Amino acid sequence: MSVLAEIAQILNESLKLTQPPVAVSFCETVPEGVESFSGHSPAGCRFWQDAAKRVFATSAADHGLCSIGIYTHNLEMSPAAGADLGDALKVFGDLGYVRAEDIPAIPVLALKPNYVIYGPLAEIPVAPDVVLLFVRADQTLILSEASQQIENGLPPAMGRPACAIIPQASNTGRSALSLGCCGARAYLDVLQPEVALYAIPGPSIAAFAERIQALASANTILTKFHQIRRKDVESGRNPTIKESLQALQEA
């Protein structure tokens, strides 16, 4: 088993993920053996869902129907995509959704890749630049605890556009939480109302996996501790911490 496959297994088992971790890599050329994407995608974020099952390479043309994603990923902008971006920003502005002063705050990838490679973390043949997880609130709890220990701070909680979480994590080298956006929630079946996105910089993924494994185990034990303590208190007892720990050992 490869190192990345082992890390993916730890993440899956520790967090009890329902969607495999997805790797995103930026490349100048398509790695040997990686197939190019074929077909049409309504948005760049849709590649995240497809990448749970297979590895594939995309170029700017494959992102052509998603001018926002082309912008955030700093891909080559065609005249048609540029026109779409202008039209989209006008509509967003008219709705008060994205104001002109909001645009500079939207993360844009610092590098300019020729290709974006997507695939399951366990199978990606190149080093991941960003690892993307689809998570619930209870899973995000463990991730935020890992972030606090590894990065000495808490991750930002981002909103629209969801695709901006990729350049945010890549540019800063720090993890980030995205609550998604209405577009991503329309295009991704996996992005249900209770699901959010968590991005981990690729170079940090091994350290995160180690901390996540330890913290997930600790959370399981402490959850049982608090459940026992709640039951005792609600039954009229006033247990000390030592007594509650003893009850945990006997459970």
N, C-alpha and C positions, 0 to 999 in steps of 0.2 A: 504494500500500500504506500502511495506517495505521501510526502509530508502534507501537501494540501488536502489530500483525501482524508488523512488522519484529523486534520484541523476541522474539516467539514463534518466529520463524524462526531467530534467533540461538541461542536456547535449544535448539531441536530439533536444529540442526545441530552445535552445539558439544558438547552432551551426548549426542547420538545417542539421543534419547528415543524410546521405543516408544509412549508415551501423550502426546498433546499437553498442554501446560501448561493447567491449569484455573484460571479466574478466579472469585473469590468476592467479591460486592459486597453491601453492606448498604444498603437503601434505605427511604425513607419511603413512596414510591409506586412502582408498577411503571412502568419506562421505556416510552415510546411504542414500539410495535412488538414488544415482548417478550411472548411467549405465557406464560400461566400453566401450571404443571405440571398434568398430568391423569393420573389413575391412583393407584396405591398404591405406596408405597416402604416396604420393611421397616425401613429405617434412614436417618438423615440422611446418613451417609457414602456411601450408594449414589448420591446425587445427583452425587458427584464423578465416578463412572464415566460416568453418563449425560451429564454436562456436557462430555465430550470430543467429543461429536458435535453438540450444539445448545445454544442459549441459552434459558433458561427462568427463570421467577420462581416462588418458593415462599413460602408463608405458614406460620404456625405450624400450621395444620390439616394441611398437607402433610407435616409432620414428626410428625404425631400418633402414629404407631406407634413413635416413638423418643424416649422421655421423657428419656434421657440427652442426646441431641442438643439437645432443646428447652432443657434446663438449661444446657449449655455455651454455647449460642448466645443465651441470655437471651431466648428467644422467649416469647410469651404462653402460660402454662401453663394448660391446661384442667383442670377437676376430674378428668377421666378420666386425663389424662396425669400429673397429680399423684399419683393413686393408683398408676399404673404405676411411677412413679419410686420411691415408697415401697416397693412390692413388690420392685422390682429391687434397691434398696439393701439390703433385708433379706436377700435371697438372697446378694448379694455379701458382706455381712457374715458370714452363716453359713458361707460358704465361705472366709472369710479373704482374699477377693479385694480388697475395698475396706472398710477399717475406718472407723469413725466419725472417727477422727483424720486419715484420709487425705483426706476430702472437702474441707476448706478449701484444700488444695494443688492441687485441680483447677481449671485456668483457666476462668473464665466471662467471656464477652464484656462489656466495660465499657458499651457502648451497648446500647440495646434496639430492634432494628430491627423494622419492620413486615413487611419482605420480605427474602428472601435471593435474590440473582440468581446463577445459575450458568451457565457457558458456557466455550467455548474462549477462551483469552486473545486469540487473533487476531481474535475476533468479538465480544467483549463490548462493548456500546454505552455502558457507563458505566465510570468509573475503578475498577479492581479494588482492593479492600481487602486481599486476600490472594491470592497466586498459589501454587497447589499443584502440585508435581511428584511423579511416581511414579518412583523412582530405585533403581538398584542401588548396591552399595558403591563401585564405581569412579567412578560419577557423583557420589556423595555426597562423595568426596574433593575433587573440584573445587569443589563448592558450599561445603564447609567452608573451603577455602582462600580463596574469595571472601568468605565471612563474616568470616574473620579479618582480611582487608584492609579491608573496608568498615566493619565494626562493631567492630573492635579487640577481638575475642574470638571464642570458638567457640560454636556453637549448642548449646542443651541437647538431649539425647537423651531423648525422652519415651516413655512407654508408654501404658497405658490411661487414659482412653478416647482412641481415635485422633482423634475430633472435637475434642478439646481443643487440638489444634495450631492450629486456626483462631483462637480467642480468644487463644492464647499469642502468635502473631505479630501479631495486630491490636492487642492491648493494649500490648505492649512495643515495637512498632516494630522488632523484631529477628527474624531468621530462626530457624527451629526444625526439628529433625529428629524425626520420630515413627516408632517401630518398629512402629506399628499396635497393634491389640488383637485378641483372638480374635473379637470380634463383627465388626469391619471385615473381617477376613480371611475370615469366613464369608459376608459379604454382597457383597463386591467380587471379581469374577473376576480383575480386573487386579492385585489385591494378592496376588501369588504369594509363596511363602516367601522368595525372594531379593529381594523388592521392599520398599522403605520409602517414607515420605512426607517431603517437604521443603516447608516453607512459607516464602514470602518476602513480607514486607509490600509491598503494592501500590506505595506511594510510593518504594520502593527498587528496583523491578524493573529500571529502566533502568540504574542503576549496577551492579546484579548482572549484567545481561546483558553489559555492557562488560567486566567483570572475568572473567566465565565464559569469554567468547570468547578473551581473552588467555591465561588459565590453561589452558584446554583445549588450545590450540596448544602452549604450553610443555610440558605434560604429555606430549603426543605425541612431541615432540622428545627430552625427557629419558628417556622410556621406551626409545626406541631407543638412546640413549646407554648406559643401564644394561644393556640386553641385549647390546650389543657388549662392554662392559666385563666382564660376567659370562662371556661366551664366551672372551674372552682370558685371564681369570684361571683358568678351569677347564681351559684348554689348557696351563697352566704358565707363562704370561707374568706380568709384574708391571708393567703399564702405568701411567704417570703420568696425571693428569687431562688434561694437554696432549696426550699421545699418544692417549688415548681420544677427545678432541675431534677430533683430526685424522682418526681412523678414522671418526668419525661423518660428517665432511664428505665423506669419500671413499666412504661407503656408498651 
